[in-house]
Amino acid sequence: MPREGLRQRTASANMHGDDYRDAIVNEPEKPRPVREEVVWGKTPDGQVFRVPTTHDVLTALFHPAYPKSHLDILNLSLLGLQLILFYCLPRVTSKRFFLLYFIFWRTAYNAGLGWVLTKQSKKKWIVREIQRLGWLDETRRPAMRRWIRAQLAGKMGKDYSFDDLPLEYNAWLLFRQLVDVILLNDFLAYCMFAFASFRVPEGLSLPVHVLRWIGGISLIVFNVWVKTEAHNVVKDYGWYWGDCFFQRGALVFDGVFELAPHPMYSVGYAGYYGLSLIVGSYPVLFVSLTAHAAQFAFLILFENPHIERMYGKRKPIAVRKPLFPDGASKPRQVNNKEMPISDTYHEDSVNESTPGATEGETASESELETDTMSTPRSQPRRGRELPAVVGATVDSSRRPGSRQLISEHDLHHKYFRRDVVILHNIDLLRSSDVMLVLLIIYLCVASCLPALSHHTTSMLHFVHACTWCTFHSFGLGLLLRAQSQSKFIVRHFLKNYHYPPNDNGDGAVQEAFTNWKSIYNMSLCMTYISLGGLAWKTYSWPEMWSEGDALLRHTLGALLIGLHAWAAKESYEVLGVFGWFYGDFFAEDFPAHLEYTGIFRYLDNPELMSGASFLGLALISGSKLVGFLAVMRFVSHWWFLKTVENPHMRKLYGESLRKEAGFVKVIKNVATKNARLLESRAGRHAPDIRRVAKEVKGTFDKVFEETADVVEEFLAKSKPKISEVVQETKVLLQQSRERLIITRVANDLSSCDIAKYQISILPNQFGDKRFHLGEPIRVHWQAPQGHSRWDWVGIYRVAANKSTLVTKTSTCGKWLPVHDEEWDGDVPLSSHRVSPKSLEPETGTLTFRGSTLPWKVGQYEVRYHHDGKYNVLSIDGPFEVYVEKHRSLDFDSVRECLSHIVPLCLDNDPSLIPLSCGGTGTTETSSDADGAVDGPSSDDFTFWSEGQAKRISTAITEAFDVEYAPDVVMADANLTALAKRILVSKQLLVNS
């Protein structure tokens, strides 16, 4: 019995090498019988057959001893016609004609064959069309069958039997003759165009011409060698894409395929450039480049996807496989620290041979992340307690004395954490990314600026300084207020970055605070640098220092700048680095106490003196623009104190805040004494003085209150409007995505009895129409016999379509065909058929699962559509998609909720879901003499794609009201780790 899919080699294989050589030496020479190599093929339905020998196309076509089929005669006629036209047409006409003729054949090759082969690779389209047309059916089309048989049998050898071979093989031979017509005419048309464009370049020396011809001929010879060697490796089976029709053993890509990736499509086109050198024509060179690019498009759009479908193997991501399994090299000890041996042999380093299309390429598994090291704080910290985690009985706990195995997955997420590659993974709350973006913006703006006048330059500096002043006070102020109210910055890092599961959230707090410090310091520096730049650009050296107020302005300005520097220094000495960077907005484990020492003994908010430097530079420069910025600085900082810092201080310290600062108290006491003294001396005018004083005080208070109210009202009104704009933009984008379709409708539905079409949603196991996110949804349909086999059913949000007769929004992939065999992806096959007519209606059940399900909670409906169009014949709904909420915030309930959510989001694939949830994945453990070694946990799960991780993050958001990026879910990939992360996040955000 032949082995399926393998070549049967008849050489003796049981002797060892030395025995075999001795046998050759000792035995007398005698003729050895030559046994032919037998190749076996297998069709998609499992039929095994012996693959006949095929002949070389050039020999079969041009050798006069070989019989010629009708297609061969057509091919020779077309080739001969090209030669005749080349000699008959004028030079200019010949050049234009063969350019268009080559474009035609190149399009037929790359676009035509690519489209046909893609359909054959996916749905066996060519074979099905031949079956549908009955070309090889003796009862339906006997004449066509006899003609095809004559075309194929005449070109094959004695081992070919048309009647004994399967349809797939004969279809491939027929397709092969079509390919010969296209390829040979494409090649000759290119050559004729090149020869018609021949010229001798002027201005070149003889040695250059000689080198040009030598180089061109060398490239052509190299091209011929590459094509010949490639054909010797893949044979006719690979040359004519035989694996689209049947299987014939494993393709081994060696020889020239080790020279370069895809040699037939890359270096195999070197002859194009060699001929371009010889003919000395730039048009030929550019046509060669275009044709070569088209060939690469054929490779990318058809060849590589086909090879991936045929020979590729999906690899799950987030797999925890130990780097040092039992029996492999162990980490070595260096200075009492474990260091991995760099040259440790990895058991996955040797793989089976793969097709050339995948050689040298590595599969990208998941986006990797790395921890950020932060400097420990100088003060002692109180650790956070995590409720209900200590007593967990899941296998996440590690035994004392056990050594945890290291997996490549965990190492990746330890050292790589959404690192920026060019501009990918930019995060504007990460200080290094902000600085990178600013640097790029500054360089781009500076390089694009033309020569500017002095006035324009001053205005540009003013806008620059005003932008930084606004960002520093209002931008960072709003960000800090959001952190105080909802821990916005900490939430952001919890959502987008992975931290060790047992750090109790400290990693997110530290990284959020670290990045805030860098952004704040950068903004502070840029605010004063931009102000200094504006003052410098608007400053003019006084001609006479002794006249006017120049000397006074400079003196007062310098004093104000010095006052600001002194106040900032004194503030820093009291606040320290913790208070300088508003640490109490982030670190809750620092002792909460107030000390009114140093400059704070006199002033509650000495930061207001930061405006003194603005005012000082305004006096020195004498610029109204700098003066405007000084006023803006005072107003913005006053707003910051009123709306950001003071509310947070009241929330944090409550009644321990003092009512008045020392300076204010002294001034009030002095003012009170002077008021009493003035009142005693004023006599009968005292009541009028008190009234005027109250009116003046009331006026100032009213001005401040009204100013504060105006700013607060502006921000209060702006926030909902901005949120509304953002929300409306999201809705519009979603609706535009759904509505980006061309609605195809049938013009006449008179032949359809709509009453006979029915669709209904089958209840779930609890008897209602509420389905958990990820739960399969079954739909029952009924249609009359004779209905179109292109009918389909889609799921839509309720109220997404106003009409019940025509659907005008896209399903975004949430649809299923009634008859799947009549569709090629989302395109109905051309073999349009209707169901046979009968009195009994046709029924069936469709099951929506995986990517065809809606992955957002809400109300939905199902619609039955007619004939591949958007005419609605039946509607049922609504039904609800929901996410199970946690019952209580403890470890067991959170993990139990996740154990229900995760398998549904992973399509209940046994190879992906955790072992603890019924998965079939294998765990690998190892042990040594010192103690047990923990292997992969039974709570681990994996993914086929990042989309599945996104489903889990969506479900977690709905169930627990915490957001995680898909990268964080992929980094954990463990029920216990995710449950702990959720508990830590809820604990951190419980006060928000």
C-alpha positions, 0 to 999 in steps of 0.5 A: 500500500502506498503511503499517502502524500509521500514519495516512494523511494526504492533505494536500499535504506536499511544499511548503515553507511560503512556496510553500504560502502563495503558492499559496494567495494566487495561486490562485483560491478553489475548493472542495476535496475533503474526504478522509477520514482512514484509520486502519490497525490491526494484530493481534498476529499481524500482520494489517493492517486498516482501522479503521472509524469508531466513534460517541460512546457518549452519542449512540449510546445516547440519540439516538432516530435510532440503532438500539439493541442488546440491550445498549443496551436493558439499559443504558437499563433499568438507568439508568431503574431507578435513576431510578425507585428514586430517586423511589420509595424513602424518603430514608434507604433511597435513600441506603443503597441507592445507596451499596451500588449504587455500591460494586457498580459501582465494584468492577465497574469497578476490580476487575472490568475491571482483572482482565479487562484485565490478563489480556487485556494479558498473555495475550489472555485475552478473545480466547482465551476467545471462541475457546474458547467459539466465539462467533464461529465460524459452525460451532460457535455460529452463533446466538451469532455472528448475535446478536453480529453484530447487536449490533455492526453496528447500532451501526457505520457503513457502513465496518464489515464484521463478516466482514472484520474480525479477531476481535480488533477484534470482541472489542474492540467487544463488550467496549466495550459491556460497559464502557459498561454499567459506566461509565454505571451507576457514574456515575449510581449515584454521582449518585443517592447524592449527591442522596439525601445532599443537605443544607444545612449549618447555621451558614454565611453566605449568601456561603459558600453562594454560594461553595460552589455556585460552586466545586462547579459550577466543578469539575464544569464543569472535570471535563467539560472534562477528560474531553472533551479527553482523549477528543478526544486518545485517541479511542475506541481509548484510551478503551476500552483498544483497545491491549489488543486490537490496535495502531493507530498511536502514541498521542500524549499532548498537549493536556490530558495536558500539564496533569497526569499521568494527567488522566482519573484525577487532575484528571478526578475533580474533579467528585466533589469539586464535587458533594460541595461542592454537596450539603454532605455529608461521607459523599459526600466520603469516598465520593468520596475512596475511589472516587478512591483505587480509581481510582488503584489501577486505574491503578497495578495495571493501567494503568501496567503495561500501558503499560509492557508495550506502550510501555515499553523496558527500559533496561540499567543500568551503561552507560558512555556518554561524556558528551562524545562526539566533536563534543560540547562539551568540558570547559573549562579553569579554573585548569589544572583540567578542569571540565565545562561545566554546560550541555553538550547531552546527546544523550539529552535529546531523546527520542521521545514516550512515553505519558502514563503515563510522561511526567514520570517518570524511570527509576531505574537503579542505586543510586549511590555517592560516594567519601568524602574522607579526610585523608592521614596525616602519616607516609609510606606504603609502597605495596602491590604488586599481583601479576600486574596490571602485565603484563596485556594487556587493554584496561584499560591506558590509552595515554600521552597519552590522555584518558579519556572520562567516563561518567555511570555513573562520575560517579554512583558517584564522587559517590554511595555508598549515601547514606542517604535517610531510613533507607534504606541505614543502615550501622552501621559508618559513623559518620555513620549510627550518630550519626543512629540514636542521635540518633533513638533519644534523641529518641524515648525522650526524647519518650516518657518520662513524668514520673518519680520521682527513683529511676526517673530515677537507675535510667534514668541507670544503665542508660544509663551501663552500656549505654555502658560495656559497648558501649565495652569489650565491643562495640568490643573484640569489633569490634576483635578481629575486625578484628585476626583477620580484618580484619572492618571492612575486609572490610565496606567492601570488600564494600559500597562501590566504590573506584577500581580502581587504589587498591590497597585504600587507599580501603577501609582509609582509610574503615574507619579513618576511620569507626572513629575517629568511632565510637570517639570518639563512644563514648568521649565518651558513656561519660563523659557518661553517667557524669557524668549518673548522678553528677549525678543521684545527687549530693546537696550535703553539709549540713556539709562539716566533719563526716563524710567529705564533704570527704575524699571530694570531695578524693580524688575530684577527685584521681582525676579529675585523675590520669585527665586527666593520664594520658590527656594523657600517653598521647596525647602518646606515642601520638599520634592513630595510637596513640590510635585503634588505628591499627596494627589498620588501617594495615599500611604504618606502620612497626612499632616500639615506643618506651617513652617518657613515661608508657609508660616506667613503665606498659605500660597507662596506659589502666587509669587511665581507671577512676580517674575512675569511682572519683573520681565514685563517691567524690564522689557517694557512689552505689553505682551509680557505684561499681558502674560503676567496678568494671565499668570496671576489669574490662571494661578488663582484659578488653579488654587481655587478649583484644584489645590484648595478643594483637594486640601480640604478633602485631604486635611479637612478641619486641620487647615488653618483659617488665615495665614500669618501675613493675613492675620497681622495685616488684619490686626493692624487694619482693625487697630487703625480702623478703630483709631480712625473711627475714634478720631472721625467722630460723627463721620465714623458711620460713613467711613465704615459704610465706605470701607464695607462698600469697597471691600464688598466691591473687591469681593464681588469682583473676585467672586464674579471673576471666579464664577465666570471662569467656573461657569465657562469651564462647567459649560465647556466640559459637558459640551466637549464631552458631548462633542466627543460622544457625538463624534464617537456615535457619528463615527460608529454610524458612519462605519455602519452606513458605509455600504452601498445598499443593494435592493431588488427592484421587484419582490412580487415573486416573494410571498413575504408572509412565508418567510419567518425568522425567530431567535431561539431562547437560551438555556434559561428560556429567555432572550438574554444572552451573555456577551460571547454566548452563541445565539441560535436563530431559526429561519423558515422560507418557501421552497424555491427561495434564493440560496443567497438569502442571509441573516444579520444582527443589528442594534435596535433602532439602527435601521428606521425602515423595516423593509430595507436595511441601510446599515452595515452588520460590521461582520455580524451576519451568516448566509442561509446556505454557506456553500453559496458564498465565497466569504462575503461575496455570493458565488456566480453559480446562482441557484434557487431551491427546488420548489415544493409545498413544504417550506424549507427550514434551518438553524443558524448559530452566531458565534465568535466574530459574528456575535455582537461584542457590545452590550445592548439591545439587538434584532435579527433581520432576514434578507433576500437574495444577497441584497438588503431587502428585509423579509422578516425581523425578530427581536429585540434580544439583549446582550449583557455581561454578568455583574460580580456579586461581591467584591472578594477574590472568589466571586471575582474569579468565578465571574472571570471563569464564566467570562473568559471561556465565552470570549475565547469561543469556548475553544478547549485549546485556549481556555484554562484547564480549570474551566475545562480546557484541554491544554497541557501543563508542563512541570518539572522538579529537582532534588531541592524541591518542587518547581511550579509549572504553568498554572491551570488558570492560564489561558491563551489567545489566537489573536489580540481581538480575543483579548479585547473582548475580555477587556470589554467584558471586564469593563462592563462587569467590574467598571475597571478598564484594561487595555488588551495588552494588559489582559494578554500579559496576565493571561491567567484567571487568578492574576486578573482577579487580583488585578481587578481587586487591586484596581477597585481598592485603589479607585474605591475613593474616586 
